[in-house]
Amino acid sequence: MIAEIHHKVFSNLEDELTGNFFGIMRYIPFQRGLKQIYMKYIHSLDESVHGLIRSIQTNDFDIEFWKRSELGYGEIDAYMELDGVGIGIEVKYQSGLSGENQLEREVSMLSEWCKSEEKILILVAVESDAREIYQRNYRKECFADVHLAYITWQDILSGLDEIKTVNQFEDLKGLLREKGFMSFEGFRDNGLIIDGGAFYDFG
């Protein structure tokens, strides 16, 4: 629905996924929704990221979808400001970055919009893509002033299961499962228990 309002519904599946997920989450108080997911599942080697998210105490917030730079840097999938922290969100689903300098351009956008606030750029992607893009970019000089982090769609689906609401996000969780964002959680067979979070060497 959000993607259709912004005339994005036919441009790509990432826009539709962005609108569906964040369009629903903006109606949940930040402390009970996105903050819970971010605090548990966000990944970053920058130790400041979790502290900044923890410092956000507001519940009311708004998300600007596909906010466009007035200086020609392009647009970012979603942007929000909470308690002096500007958060840019780049969503990936079935494609990589649109150019090697995409994250650098988004850093410039955050600097354009946030003159004094702390700034976080969060990449949302499937697990393998998110980790690879993060590792390729986090050492870049532009992230000296903007904190880079990532979260996977698999972790987001797990996080939704832990948020207590009236309807438990069944439609949204069904959408994410339909897109194949389930994590391997382990299995047991004939008394052998395999924990999806553990490491095994079968050599």
Helices and strands as residue ranges (DSSP letters): H 2-5, H 13-25, H 34-41, H 48-55, E 64-68, E 75-82, E 85-91, H 102-113, E 118-125, H 127-137, G 141-144, E 147-152, H 153-161, H 170-178, E 186-189, E 192-195
